[in-house]
């Protein structure tokens, strides 16, 4: 049976390889890993583990797929939040991209309306003067 130092080196090498070959969701998964590390910190078996090791373990579990985002949400926030996360993930990617565009468009329209009001008020004030 390999000793703990050897196992840590293997896990570290595996984690390095997974990170190097990782896709476009790596930044989101890092956030998930930090949430998972916070959850692990509460468990008795991880309580005495240094935070750096716990983060590495959490990152390895998230990247390798051993833990899903639903499990992380359920563990961190409880079951009702997990149901909300499932409904968010079911939305197509195109709709997720359209939401910020809609928000920007609405903000732009509000600004244009505000600018028009200000211009109208200035014209009325100039007529009075």
N, CA, C and O atoms as a printed pandas DataFrame, in Angstrom:
     atom_number atom_name residue_name chain_id  residue_number  x_coord  y_coord  z_coord
0              1         N          UNK        A               1    0.852   -1.188    0.000
1              2        CA          UNK        A               1    0.000    0.000    0.000
2              3         C          UNK        A               1    0.889    1.240    0.000
3              4         O          UNK        A               1    1.804    1.339    0.818
4              5         N          UNK        A               2    0.633    2.197   -0.913
5              6        CA          UNK        A               2    1.481    3.395   -0.989
6              7         C          UNK        A               2    1.292    4.293    0.232
7              8         O          UNK        A               2    0.213    4.358    0.821
8              9         N          UNK        A               3    2.364    4.975    0.589
9             10        CA          UNK        A               3    2.274    5.871    1.743
10            11         C          UNK        A               3    1.567    7.170    1.357
11            12         O          UNK        A               3    1.294    7.422    0.184
12            13         N          UNK        A               4    1.282    7.975    2.356
13            14        CA          UNK        A               4    0.493    9.190    2.112
14            15         C          UNK        A               4    1.228   10.205    1.252
15            16         O          UNK        A               4    0.600   10.912    0.465
16            17         N          UNK        A               5    2.540   10.289    1.386
17            18        CA          UNK        A               5    3.308   11.244    0.574
18            19         C          UNK        A               5    3.206   10.866   -0.901
19            20         O          UNK        A               5    3.022   11.725   -1.763
20            21         N          UNK        A               6    3.325    9.581   -1.173
21            22        CA          UNK        A               6    3.230    9.095   -2.543
22            23         C          UNK        A               6    1.836    9.359   -3.107
23            24         O          UNK        A               6    1.698    9.747   -4.267
24            25         N          UNK        A               7    0.810    9.153   -2.298
25            26        CA          UNK        A               7   -0.570    9.391   -2.738
26            27         C          UNK        A               7   -0.791   10.870   -3.019
27            28         O          UNK        A               7   -1.451   11.225   -3.996
28            29         N          UNK        A               8   -0.244   11.738   -2.169
29            30        CA          UNK        A               8   -0.400   13.179   -2.378
30            31         C          UNK        A               8    0.283   13.607   -3.674
31            32         O          UNK        A               8   -0.245   14.441   -4.410
32            33         N          UNK        A               9    1.454   13.039   -3.954
33            34        CA          UNK        A               9    2.151   13.366   -5.198
34            35         C          UNK        A               9    1.344   12.907   -6.411
35            36         O          UNK        A               9    1.268   13.617   -7.414
36            37         N          UNK        A              10    0.749   11.735   -6.321
37            38        CA          UNK        A              10   -0.087   11.253   -7.423
38            39         C          UNK        A              10   -1.299   12.140   -7.622
39            40         O          UNK        A              10   -1.631   12.495   -8.753
40            41         N          UNK        A              11   -1.970   12.506   -6.524
41            42        CA          UNK        A              11   -3.140   13.386   -6.619
42            43         C          UNK        A              11   -2.748   14.735   -7.199
43            44         O          UNK        A              11   -3.468   15.298   -8.024
44            45         N          UNK        A              12   -1.608   15.247   -6.767
45            46        CA          UNK        A              12   -1.141   16.540   -7.260
46            47         C          UNK        A              12   -0.840   16.471   -8.758
47            48         O          UNK        A              12   -1.194   17.383   -9.505
48            49         N          UNK        A              13   -0.195   15.403   -9.193
49            50        CA          UNK        A              13    0.111   15.238  -10.612
50            51         C          UNK        A              13   -1.179   15.100  -11.423
51            52         O          UNK        A              13   -1.301   15.666  -12.509
52            53         N          UNK        A              14   -2.132   14.349  -10.888
53            54        CA          UNK        A              14   -3.414   14.185  -11.561
54            55         C          UNK        A              14   -4.147   15.522  -11.658
55            56         O          UNK        A              14   -4.709   15.856  -12.701
56            57         N          UNK        A              15   -4.136   16.272  -10.577
57            58        CA          UNK        A              15   -4.793   17.579  -10.561
58            59         C          UNK        A              15   -4.139   18.523  -11.563
59            60         O          UNK        A              15   -4.836   19.229  -12.292
60            61         N          UNK        A              16   -2.806   18.543  -11.608
61            62        CA          UNK        A              16   -2.099   19.393  -12.571
62            63         C          UNK        A              16   -2.478   19.036  -14.005
63            64         O          UNK        A              16   -2.693   19.924  -14.830
64            65         N          UNK        A              17   -2.558   17.745  -14.300
65            66        CA          UNK        A              17   -2.916   17.304  -15.647
66            67         C          UNK        A              17   -4.358   17.703  -15.980
67            68         O          UNK        A              17   -4.638   18.191  -17.074
68            69         N          UNK        A              18   -5.260   17.491  -15.029
69            70        CA          UNK        A              18   -6.666   17.847  -15.261
70            71         C          UNK        A              18   -6.825   19.346  -15.496
71            72         O          UNK        A              18   -7.589   19.759  -16.368
72            73         N          UNK        A              19   -6.118   20.150  -14.732
73            74        CA          UNK        A              19   -6.220   21.605  -14.880
74            75         C          UNK        A              19   -5.677   22.053  -16.232
75            76         O          UNK        A              19   -6.267   22.914  -16.884
76            77         N          UNK        A              20   -4.551   21.471  -16.656
77            78        CA          UNK        A              20   -3.958   21.844  -17.939
78            79         C          UNK        A              20   -4.852   21.490  -19.119
79            80         O          UNK        A              20   -4.898   22.228  -20.103
80            81         N          UNK        A              21   -5.557   20.378  -19.032
81            82        CA          UNK        A              21   -6.400   19.909  -20.127
82            83         C          UNK        A              21   -7.849   20.348  -19.974
83            84         O          UNK        A              21   -8.725   19.829  -20.665
84            85         N          UNK        A              22   -8.113   21.279  -19.095
85            86        CA          UNK        A              22   -9.488   21.625  -18.755
86            87         C          UNK        A              22  -10.104   22.561  -19.777
87            88         O          UNK        A              22   -9.396   23.278  -20.483
88            89         N          UNK        A              23  -11.413   22.551  -19.849
89            90        CA          UNK        A              23  -12.162   23.329  -20.837
90            91         C          UNK        A              23  -12.531   24.721  -20.360
91            92         O          UNK        A              23  -11.931   25.248  -19.424
92            93         N          UNK        A              24  -13.521   25.312  -21.009
93            94        CA          UNK        A              24  -13.886   26.709  -20.757
94            95         C          UNK        A              24  -14.608   26.961  -19.430
95            96         O          UNK        A              24  -14.769   28.118  -19.041
96            97         N          UNK        A              25  -15.038   25.929  -18.737
97            98        CA          UNK        A              25  -15.765   26.145  -17.485
98            99         C          UNK        A              25  -14.857   26.111  -16.263
99           100         O          UNK        A              25  -15.340   25.995  -15.137
100          101         N          UNK        A              26  -13.554   26.209  -16.472
101          102        CA          UNK        A              26  -12.641   26.051  -15.340
102          103         C          UNK        A              26  -12.840   27.114  -14.272
103          104         O          UNK        A              26  -12.701   26.815  -13.086
104          105         N          UNK        A              27  -13.153   28.322  -14.645
105          106        CA          UNK        A              27  -13.302   29.373  -13.639
106          107         C          UNK        A              27  -14.557   29.172  -12.799
107          108         O          UNK        A              27  -14.547   29.412  -11.592
108          109         N          UNK        A              28  -15.623   28.737  -13.428
109          110        CA          UNK        A              28  -16.848   28.438  -12.696
110          111         C          UNK        A              28  -16.626   27.246  -11.766
111          112         O          UNK        A              28  -17.102   27.233  -10.631
112          113         N          UNK        A              29  -15.906   26.261  -12.255
113          114        CA          UNK        A              29  -15.646   25.085  -11.428
114          115         C          UNK        A              29  -14.714   25.391  -10.260
115          116         O          UNK        A              29  -14.765   24.710   -9.235
116          117         N          UNK        A              30  -13.881   26.383  -10.398
117          118        CA          UNK        A              30  -13.042   26.796   -9.266
118          119         C          UNK        A              30  -13.931   27.362   -8.160
119          120         O          UNK        A              30  -13.693   27.111   -6.978
120          121         N          UNK        A              31  -14.947   28.120   -8.539
121          122        CA          UNK        A              31  -15.893   28.648   -7.555
122          123         C          UNK        A              31  -16.620   27.489   -6.873
123          124         O          UNK        A              31  -16.792   27.485   -5.654
124          125         N          UNK        A              32  -17.047   26.496   -7.678
125          126        CA          UNK        A              32  -17.709   25.327   -7.098
126          127         C          UNK        A              32  -16.765   24.613   -6.131
127          128         O          UNK        A              32  -17.190   24.163   -5.067
128          129         N          UNK        A              33  -15.497   24.511   -6.497
129          130        CA          UNK        A              33  -14.528   23.831   -5.635
130          131         C          UNK        A              33  -14.358   24.579   -4.315
131          132         O          UNK        A              33  -14.215   23.951   -3.265
132          133         N          UNK        A              34  -14.370   25.888   -4.354
133          134        CA          UNK        A              34  -14.241   26.666   -3.108
134          135         C          UNK        A              34  -15.465   26.443   -2.215
135          136         O          UNK        A              34  -15.333   26.326   -0.997
136          137         N          UNK        A              35  -16.647   26.386   -2.816
137          138        CA          UNK        A              35  -17.861   26.086   -2.044
138          139         C          UNK        A              35  -17.762   24.688   -1.424
139          140         O          UNK        A              35  -18.132   24.482   -0.268
140          141         N          UNK        A              36  -17.257   23.734   -2.212
141          142        CA          UNK        A              36  -17.130   22.372   -1.721
142          143         C          UNK        A              36  -16.102   22.305   -0.592
143          144         O          UNK        A              36  -16.287   21.568    0.376
144          145         N          UNK        A              37  -15.020   23.075   -0.716
145          146        CA          UNK        A              37  -13.999   23.108    0.339
146          147         C          UNK        A              37  -14.589   23.673    1.631
147          148         O          UNK        A              37  -14.278   23.181    2.716
148          149         N          UNK        A              38  -15.432   24.692    1.529
149          150        CA          UNK        A              38  -16.096   25.243    2.721
150          151         C          UNK        A              38  -16.974   24.190    3.389
151          152         O          UNK        A              38  -17.032   24.084    4.614
152          153         N          UNK        A              39  -17.655   23.414    2.546
153          154        CA          UNK        A              39  -18.507   22.354    3.081
154          155         C          UNK        A              39  -17.651   21.269    3.756
155          156         O          UNK        A              39  -17.998   20.782    4.832
156          157         N          UNK        A              40  -16.558   20.904    3.132
157          158        CA          UNK        A              40  -15.689   19.871    3.702
158          159         C          UNK        A              40  -15.088   20.312    5.033
159          160         O          UNK        A              40  -14.891   19.494    5.932
160          161         N          UNK        A              41  -14.802   21.595    5.155
161          162        CA          UNK        A              41  -14.187   22.126    6.368
162          163         C          UNK        A              41  -15.054   21.850    7.597
163          164         O          UNK        A              41  -14.532   21.700    8.702
164          165         N          UNK        A              42  -16.362   21.785    7.414
165          166        CA          UNK        A              42  -17.289   21.556    8.520
166          167         C          UNK        A              42  -17.265   20.094    8.979
167          168         O          UNK        A              42  -17.508   19.806   10.150
168          169         N          UNK        A              43  -16.975   19.188    8.068
169          170        CA          UNK        A              43  -16.969   17.765    8.410
170          171         C          UNK        A              43  -15.825   17.449    9.371
171          172         O          UNK        A              43  -14.737   18.017    9.270
172          173         N          UNK        A              44  -16.086   16.551   10.287
173          174        CA          UNK        A              44  -15.120   16.200   11.328
174          175         C          UNK        A              44  -13.829   15.619   10.750
175          176         O          UNK        A              44  -12.743   15.945   11.227
176          177         N          UNK        A              45  -13.930   14.775    9.742
177          178        CA          UNK        A              45  -12.733   14.115    9.213
178          179         C          UNK        A              45  -11.776   15.069    8.499
179          180         O          UNK        A              45  -10.599   14.748    8.331
180          181         N          UNK        A              46  -12.269   16.241    8.075
181          182        CA          UNK        A              46  -11.427   17.219    7.381
182          183         C          UNK        A              46  -11.066   18.413    8.264
183          184         O          UNK        A              46  -10.335   19.305    7.833
184          185         N          UNK        A              47  -11.561   18.433    9.466
185          186        CA          UNK        A              47  -11.398   19.577   10.342
186          187         C          UNK        A              47   -9.927   19.922   10.619
187          188         O          UNK        A              47   -9.577   21.096   10.738
188          189         N          UNK        A              48   -9.083   18.914   10.719
189          190        CA          UNK        A              48   -7.682   19.155   11.061
190          191         C          UNK        A              48   -6.780   19.235    9.836
191          192         O          UNK        A              48   -5.568   19.408    9.967
192          193         N          UNK        A              49   -7.355   19.112    8.666
193          194        CA          UNK        A              49   -6.578   19.190    7.428
194          195         C          UNK        A              49   -6.288   20.660    7.104
195          196         O          UNK        A              49   -7.177   21.498    7.252
196          197         N          UNK        A              50   -5.078   20.991    6.672
197          198        CA          UNK        A              50   -4.793   22.382    6.277
198          199         C          UNK        A              50   -5.692   22.816    5.121
199          200         O          UNK        A              50   -6.045   22.007    4.264
200          201         N          UNK        A              51   -6.051   24.072    5.104
201          202        CA          UNK        A              51   -6.985   24.589    4.097
202          203         C          UNK        A              51   -6.435   24.405    2.682
203          204         O          UNK        A              51   -7.201   24.145    1.754
204          205         N          UNK        A              52   -5.135   24.533    2.509
205          206        CA          UNK        A              52   -4.553   24.365    1.175
206          207         C          UNK        A              52   -4.791   22.947    0.656
207          208         O          UNK        A              52   -5.120   22.762   -0.516
208          209         N          UNK        A              53   -4.629   21.962    1.509
209          210        CA          UNK        A              53   -4.871   20.572    1.114
210          211         C          UNK        A              53   -6.355   20.338    0.847
211          212         O          UNK        A              53   -6.723   19.611   -0.075
212          213         N          UNK        A              54   -7.192   20.955    1.656
213          214        CA          UNK        A              54   -8.632   20.795    1.483
214          215         C          UNK        A              54   -9.091   21.404    0.157
215          216         O          UNK        A              54   -9.933   20.828   -0.531
216          217         N          UNK        A              55   -8.549   22.549   -0.198
217          218        CA          UNK        A              55   -8.900   23.185   -1.471
218          219         C          UNK        A              55   -8.439   22.308   -2.626
219          220         O          UNK        A              55   -9.168   22.130   -3.601
220          221         N          UNK        A              56   -7.229   21.758   -2.520
221          222        CA          UNK        A              56   -6.727   20.886   -3.574
222          223         C          UNK        A              56   -7.607   19.652   -3.728
223          224         O          UNK        A              56   -7.905   19.235   -4.847
224          225         N          UNK        A              57   -8.017   19.074   -2.621
225          226        CA          UNK        A              57   -8.894   17.895   -2.647
226          227         C          UNK        A              57  -10.243   18.259   -3.267
227          228         O          UNK        A              57  -10.761   17.522   -4.106
228          229         N          UNK        A              58  -10.804   19.379   -2.860
229          230        CA          UNK        A              58  -12.100   19.813   -3.395
230          231         C          UNK        A              58  -11.996   20.081   -4.889
231          232         O          UNK        A              58  -12.890   19.709   -5.649
232          233         N          UNK        A              59  -10.918   20.719   -5.314
233          234        CA          UNK        A              59  -10.723   21.014   -6.731
234          235         C          UNK        A              59  -10.604   19.724   -7.533
235          236         O          UNK        A              59  -11.174   19.606   -8.617
236          237         N          UNK        A              60   -9.874   18.775   -7.007
237          238        CA          UNK        A              60   -9.734   17.483   -7.680
238          239         C          UNK        A              60  -11.086   16.784   -7.804
239          240         O          UNK        A              60  -11.393   16.215   -8.851
240          241         N          UNK        A              61  -11.890   16.820   -6.751
241          242        CA          UNK        A              61  -13.197   16.166   -6.783
242          243         C          UNK        A              61  -14.138   16.842   -7.776
243          244         O          UNK        A              61  -14.886   16.163   -8.480
244          245         N          UNK        A              62  -14.107   18.163   -7.838
245          246        CA          UNK        A              62  -14.999   18.892   -8.753
246          247         C          UNK        A              62  -14.560   18.680  -10.196
247          248         O          UNK        A              62  -15.386   18.385  -11.059
248          249         N          UNK        A              63  -13.272   18.828  -10.462
249          250        CA          UNK        A              63  -12.778   18.701  -11.835
250          251         C          UNK        A              63  -12.929   17.281  -12.357
251          252         O          UNK        A              63  -13.257   17.082  -13.526
252          253         N          UNK        A              64  -12.695   16.299  -11.506
253          254        CA          UNK        A              64  -12.800   14.907  -11.954
254          255         C          UNK        A              64  -14.247   14.458  -12.101
255          256         O          UNK        A              64  -14.510   13.410  -12.692
256          257         N          UNK        A              65  -15.178   15.224  -11.580
257          258        CA          UNK        A              65  -16.590   14.878  -11.706
258          259         C          UNK        A              65  -17.109   14.021  -10.569
259          260         O          UNK        A              65  -18.239   13.536  -10.624
260          261         N          UNK        A              66  -16.298   13.829   -9.537
261          262        CA          UNK        A              66  -16.741   13.037   -8.394
262          263         C          UNK        A              66  -17.868   13.735   -7.640
263          264         O          UNK        A              66  -18.695   13.086   -7.000
264          265         N          UNK        A              67  -17.892   15.072   -7.722
265          266        CA          UNK        A              67  -18.926   15.865   -7.060
266          267         C          UNK        A              67  -19.554   16.770   -8.114
267          268         O          UNK        A              67  -18.839   17.410   -8.885
268          269         N          UNK        A              68  -20.880   16.828   -8.155
269          270        CA          UNK        A              68  -21.578   17.681   -9.115
270          271         C          UNK        A              68  -21.988   18.994   -8.457
271          272         O          UNK        A              68  -21.974   19.122   -7.232
272          273         N          UNK        A              69  -22.348   19.951   -9.280
273          274        CA          UNK        A              69  -22.777   21.246   -8.754
274          275         C          UNK        A              69  -24.047   21.107   -7.916
275          276         O          UNK        A              69  -24.230   21.838   -6.943
276          277         N          UNK        A              70  -24.922   20.173   -8.288
277          278        CA          UNK        A              70  -26.146   19.958   -7.513
278          279         C          UNK        A              70  -25.820   19.470   -6.108
279          280         O          UNK        A              70  -26.435   19.898   -5.132
280          281         N          UNK        A              71  -24.843   18.566   -6.017
281          282        CA          UNK        A              71  -24.435   18.062   -4.709
282          283         C          UNK        A              71  -23.827   19.178   -3.862
283          284         O          UNK        A              71  -24.048   19.241   -2.653
284          285         N          UNK        A              72  -23.073   20.041   -4.496
285          286        CA          UNK        A              72  -22.437   21.140   -3.767
286          287         C          UNK        A              72  -23.490   22.104   -3.249
287          288         O          UNK        A              72  -23.437   22.522   -2.093
288          289         N          UNK        A              73  -24.445   22.457   -4.098
289          290        CA          UNK        A              73  -25.508   23.373   -3.684
290          291         C          UNK        A              73  -26.325   22.762   -2.567
291          292         O          UNK        A              73  -26.653   23.438   -1.592
292          293         N          UNK        A              74  -26.659   21.474   -2.705
293          294        CA          UNK        A              74  -27.446   20.801   -1.675
294          295         C          UNK        A              74  -26.687   20.751   -0.358
295          296         O          UNK        A              74  -27.279   20.941    0.705
296          297         N          UNK        A              75  -25.397   20.502   -0.416
297          298        CA          UNK        A              75  -24.593   20.416    0.806
298          299         C          UNK        A              75  -24.403   21.786    1.445
299          300         O          UNK        A              75  -24.446   21.917    2.668
300          301         N          UNK        A              76  -24.195   22.796    0.623
301          302        CA          UNK        A              76  -23.896   24.125    1.153
302          303         C          UNK        A              76  -25.141   24.893    1.575
303          304         O          UNK        A              76  -25.122   25.589    2.590
304          305         N          UNK        A              77  -26.222   24.777    0.810
305          306        CA          UNK        A              77  -27.390   25.616    1.052
306          307         C          UNK        A              77  -28.656   24.853    1.401
307          308         O          UNK        A              77  -29.671   25.472    1.721
308          309         N          UNK        A              78  -28.627   23.553    1.350
309          310        CA          UNK        A              78  -29.820   22.766    1.647
310          311         C          UNK        A              78  -30.533   22.339    0.387
311          312         O          UNK        A              78  -30.198   22.802   -0.704
312          313         N          UNK        A              79  -31.499   21.476    0.517
313          314        CA          UNK        A              79  -32.195   20.877   -0.617
314          315         C          UNK        A              79  -32.996   21.865   -1.468
315          316         O          UNK        A              79  -32.973   21.721   -2.690
316          317         N          UNK        A              80  -33.714   22.875   -0.906
317          318        CA          UNK        A              80  -34.492   23.767   -1.766
318          319         C          UNK        A              80  -33.638   24.512   -2.787
319          320         O          UNK        A              80  -34.083   24.759   -3.907
320          321         N          UNK        A              81  -32.426   24.868   -2.409
321          322        CA          UNK        A              81  -31.549   25.565   -3.343
322          323         C          UNK        A              81  -31.114   24.642   -4.473
323          324         O          UNK        A              81  -30.868   25.094   -5.591
324          325         N          UNK        A              82  -31.020   23.356   -4.182
325          326        CA          UNK        A              82  -30.635   22.395   -5.206
326          327         C          UNK        A              82  -31.682   22.343   -6.311
327          328         O          UNK        A              82  -31.338   22.238   -7.488
328          329         N          UNK        A              83  -32.945   22.415   -5.944
329          330        CA          UNK        A              83  -34.016   22.416   -6.945
330          331         C          UNK        A              83  -33.933   23.666   -7.812
331          332         O          UNK        A              83  -34.174   23.606   -9.018
332          333         N          UNK        A              84  -33.595   24.790   -7.206
333          334        CA          UNK        A              84  -33.454   26.028   -7.971
334          335         C          UNK        A              84  -32.273   25.932   -8.928
335          336         O          UNK        A              84  -32.348   26.416  -10.058
336          337         N          UNK        A              85  -31.202   25.321   -8.491
337          338        CA          UNK        A              85  -30.031   25.168   -9.350
338          339         C          UNK        A              85  -30.348   24.275  -10.541
339          340         O          UNK        A              85  -29.862   24.524  -11.644
340          341         N          UNK        A              86  -31.159   23.237  -10.335
341          342        CA          UNK        A              86  -31.525   22.352  -11.435
342          343         C          UNK        A              86  -32.315   23.099  -12.491
343          344         O          UNK        A              86  -32.090   22.899  -13.685
344          345         N          UNK        A              87  -33.234   23.954  -12.075
345          346        CA          UNK        A              87  -34.029   24.690  -13.057
346          347         C          UNK        A              87  -33.157   25.672  -13.825
347          348         O          UNK        A              87  -33.384   25.892  -15.015
348          349         N          UNK        A              88  -32.160   26.268  -13.166
349          350        CA          UNK        A              88  -31.257   27.180  -13.864
350          351         C          UNK        A              88  -30.425   26.445  -14.896
351          352         O          UNK        A              88  -30.206   26.958  -15.994
352          353         N          UNK        A              89  -29.957   25.251  -14.559
353          354        CA          UNK        A              89  -29.097   24.516  -15.464
354          355         C          UNK        A              89  -29.861   23.949  -16.646
355          356         O          UNK        A              89  -29.244   23.623  -17.660
356          357         N          UNK        A              90  -31.172   23.819  -16.557
357          358        CA          UNK        A              90  -31.964   23.280  -17.652
358          359         C          UNK        A              90  -32.165   24.294  -18.763
359          360         O          UNK        A              90  -32.528   23.918  -19.878
360          361         N          UNK        A              91  -31.937   25.587  -18.484
361          362        CA          UNK        A              91  -32.091   26.612  -19.508
362          363         C          UNK        A              91  -31.032   26.404  -20.581
363          364         O          UNK        A              91  -29.885   26.092  -20.261
364          365         N          UNK        A              92  -31.394   26.571  -21.841
365          366        CA          UNK        A              92  -30.386   26.455  -22.902
366          367         C          UNK        A              92  -29.337   27.556  -22.769
367          368         O          UNK        A              92  -29.601   28.623  -22.215
368          369         N          UNK        A              93  -28.168   27.280  -23.276
369          370        CA          UNK        A              93  -27.064   28.235  -23.169
370          371         C          UNK        A              93  -27.389   29.545  -23.887
371          372         O          UNK        A              93  -26.983   30.616  -23.437
372          373         N          UNK        A              94  -28.112   29.463  -24.991
373          374        CA          UNK        A              94  -28.452   30.679  -25.742
374          375         C          UNK        A              94  -29.295   31.618  -24.905
375          376         O          UNK        A              94  -29.106   32.834  -24.960
376          377         N          UNK        A              95  -30.219   31.079  -24.133
377          378        CA          UNK        A              95  -31.068   31.927  -23.300
378          379         C          UNK        A              95  -30.254   32.597  -22.204
379          380         O          UNK        A              95  -30.515   33.748  -21.856
380          381         N          UNK        A              96  -29.274   31.894  -21.660
381          382        CA          UNK        A              96  -28.428   32.484  -20.625
382          383         C          UNK        A              96  -27.643   33.665  -21.186
383          384         O          UNK        A              96  -27.430   34.666  -20.501
384          385         N          UNK        A              97  -27.213   33.534  -22.448
385          386        CA          UNK        A              97  -26.458   34.621  -23.063
386          387         C          UNK        A              97  -27.361   35.798  -23.389
387          388         O          UNK        A              97  -26.909   36.943  -23.373
388          389         N          UNK        A              98  -28.632   35.539  -23.686
389          390        CA          UNK        A              98  -29.552   36.608  -24.046
390          391         C          UNK        A              98  -29.933   37.464  -22.849
391          392         O          UNK        A              98  -30.220   38.650  -23.013
392          393         N          UNK        A              99  -29.942   36.893  -21.652
393          394        CA          UNK        A              99  -30.344   37.639  -20.464
394          395         C          UNK        A              99  -29.484   38.884  -20.232
395          396         O          UNK        A              99  -30.040   39.960  -20.015
396          397         N          UNK        A             100  -28.151   38.781  -20.268
397          398        CA          UNK        A             100  -27.363   40.003  -20.088
398          399         C          UNK        A             100  -27.612   41.013  -21.209
399          400         O          UNK        A             100  -27.586   42.222  -20.981
400          401         N          UNK        A             101  -27.852   40.506  -22.424
401          402        CA          UNK        A             101  -28.140   41.412  -23.530
402          403         C          UNK        A             101  -29.435   42.176  -23.280
403          404         O          UNK        A             101  -29.521   43.373  -23.552
404          405         N          UNK        A             102  -30.453   41.467  -22.754
405          406        CA          UNK        A             102  -31.723   42.121  -22.447
406          407         C          UNK        A             102  -31.539   43.182  -21.374
407          408         O          UNK        A             102  -32.100   44.275  -21.461
408          409         N          UNK        A             103  -30.749   42.847  -20.364
409          410        CA          UNK        A             103  -30.503   43.808  -19.288
410          411         C          UNK        A             103  -29.795   45.045  -19.819
411          412         O          UNK        A             103  -30.134   46.168  -19.446
412          413         N          UNK        A             104  -28.805   44.838  -20.695
413          414        CA          UNK        A             104  -28.086   45.971  -21.281
414          415         C          UNK        A             104  -29.029   46.814  -22.135
415          416         O          UNK        A             104  -28.977   48.043  -22.101
416          417         N          UNK        A             105  -29.890   46.145  -22.899
417          418        CA          UNK        A             105  -30.826   46.860  -23.759
418          419         C          UNK        A             105  -31.797   47.681  -22.918
419          420         O          UNK        A             105  -32.075   48.836  -23.239
420          421         N          UNK        A             106  -32.313   47.088  -21.843
421          422        CA          UNK        A             106  -33.231   47.812  -20.965
422          423         C          UNK        A             106  -32.545   49.009  -20.319
423          424         O          UNK        A             106  -33.134   50.085  -20.215
424          425         N          UNK        A             107  -31.311   48.825  -19.889
425          426        CA          UNK        A             107  -30.569   49.924  -19.276
426          427         C          UNK        A             107  -30.346   51.043  -20.292
427          428         O          UNK        A             107  -30.451   52.225  -19.966
428          429         N          UNK        A             108  -30.037   50.651  -21.527
429          430        CA          UNK        A             108  -29.828   51.639  -22.581
430          431         C          UNK        A             108  -31.113   52.414  -22.855
431          432         O          UNK        A             108  -31.082   53.634  -23.015
432          433         N          UNK        A             109  -32.244   51.706  -22.910
433          434        CA          UNK        A             109  -33.530   52.358  -23.153
434          435         C          UNK        A             109  -33.878   53.321  -22.019
435          436         O          UNK        A             109  -34.377   54.419  -22.265
436          437         N          UNK        A             110  -33.616   52.911  -20.781
437          438        CA          UNK        A             110  -33.873   53.788  -19.638
438          439         C          UNK        A             110  -33.029   55.044  -19.725
439          440         O          UNK        A             110  -33.504   56.145  -19.448
440          441         N          UNK        A             111  -31.770   54.869  -20.115
441          442        CA          UNK        A             111  -30.877   56.022  -20.231
442          443         C          UNK        A             111  -31.368   56.960  -21.327
443          444         O          UNK        A             111  -31.382   58.178  -21.147
444          445         N          UNK        A             112  -31.778   56.386  -22.481
445          446        CA          UNK        A             112  -32.285   57.211  -23.577
446          447         C          UNK        A             112  -33.529   57.976  -23.148
447          448         O          UNK        A             112  -33.680   59.153  -23.475
448          449         N          UNK        A             113  -34.422   57.312  -22.414
449          450        CA          UNK        A             113  -35.637   57.963  -21.929
450          451         C          UNK        A             113  -35.278   59.093  -20.984
451          452         O          UNK        A             113  -35.851   60.180  -21.049
452          453         N          UNK        A             114  -34.321   58.825  -20.104
453          454        CA          UNK        A             114  -33.881   59.846  -19.149
454          455         C          UNK        A             114  -33.257   61.028  -19.886
455          456         O          UNK        A             114  -33.522   62.182  -19.551
456          457         N          UNK        A             115  -32.424   60.738  -20.895
457          458        CA          UNK        A             115  -31.791   61.796  -21.678
458          459         C          UNK        A             115  -32.831   62.631  -22.423
459          460         O          UNK        A             115  -32.708   63.853  -22.510
460          461         N          UNK        A             116  -33.855   61.965  -22.960
461          462        CA          UNK        A             116  -34.913   62.689  -23.667
462          463         C          UNK        A             116  -35.668   63.610  -22.721
463          464         O          UNK        A             116  -35.990   64.744  -23.075
464          465         N          UNK        A             117  -35.950   63.120  -21.513
465          466        CA          UNK        A             117  -36.646   63.947  -20.519
466          467         C          UNK        A             117  -35.808   65.167  -20.158
467          468         O          UNK        A             117  -36.321   66.283  -20.086
468          469         N          UNK        A             118  -34.523   64.947  -19.934
469          470        CA          UNK        A             118  -33.644   66.054  -19.568
470          471         C          UNK        A             118  -33.571   67.087  -20.692
471          472         O          UNK        A             118  -33.591   68.291  -20.438
472          473         N          UNK        A             119  -33.486   66.612  -21.929
473          474        CA          UNK        A             119  -33.436   67.515  -23.077
474          475         C          UNK        A             119  -34.729   68.318  -23.176
475          476         O          UNK        A             119  -34.704   69.523  -23.427
476          477         N          UNK        A             120  -35.854   67.642  -22.976
477          478        CA          UNK        A             120  -37.156   68.310  -23.039
478          479         C          UNK        A             120  -37.272   69.363  -21.936
479          480         O          UNK        A             120  -37.765   70.467  -22.169
480          481         N          UNK        A             121  -36.811   69.007  -20.727
481          482        CA          UNK        A             121  -36.861   69.950  -19.610
482          483         C          UNK        A             121  -35.972   71.162  -19.882
483          484         O          UNK        A             121  -36.336   72.291  -19.552
484          485         N          UNK        A             122  -34.822   70.926  -20.477
485          486        CA          UNK        A             122  -33.912   72.040  -20.800
486          487         C          UNK        A             122  -34.538   72.966  -21.833
487          488         O          UNK        A             122  -34.418   74.187  -21.735
488          489         N          UNK        A             123  -35.209   72.379  -22.827
489          490        CA          UNK        A             123  -35.867   73.191  -23.854
490          491         C          UNK        A             123  -36.968   74.039  -23.249
491          492         O          UNK        A             123  -37.095   75.221  -23.569
492          493         N          UNK        A             124  -37.779   73.429  -22.362
493          494        CA          UNK        A             124  -38.857   74.158  -21.716
494          495         C          UNK        A             124  -38.306   75.267  -20.842
495          496         O          UNK        A             124  -38.866   76.363  -20.809
496          497         N          UNK        A             125  -37.236   75.008  -20.147
497          498        CA          UNK        A             125  -36.626   76.017  -19.289
498          499         C          UNK        A             125  -36.057   77.160  -20.133
499          500         O          UNK        A             125  -36.145   78.328  -19.756
500          501         N          UNK        A             126  -35.473   76.804  -21.278
501          502        CA          UNK        A             126  -34.932   77.829  -22.153
502          503         C          UNK        A             126  -36.044   78.698  -22.734
503          504         O          UNK        A             126  -35.850   79.901  -22.909
504          505         N          UNK        A             127  -37.201   78.118  -23.035
505          506        CA          UNK        A             127  -38.330   78.888  -23.530
506          507         C          UNK        A             127  -38.845   79.867  -22.491
507          508         O          UNK        A             127  -39.216   80.993  -22.821
508          509         N          UNK        A             128  -38.869   79.435  -21.226
509          510        CA          UNK        A             128  -39.335   80.299  -20.153
510          511         C          UNK        A             128  -38.397   81.473  -19.928
511          512         O          UNK        A             128  -38.829   82.579  -19.601
512          513         N          UNK        A             129  -37.105   81.216  -20.108
513          514        CA          UNK        A             129  -36.115   82.275  -19.866
514          515         C          UNK        A             129  -36.131   83.202  -21.036
515          516         O          UNK        A             129  -35.379   84.176  -21.062
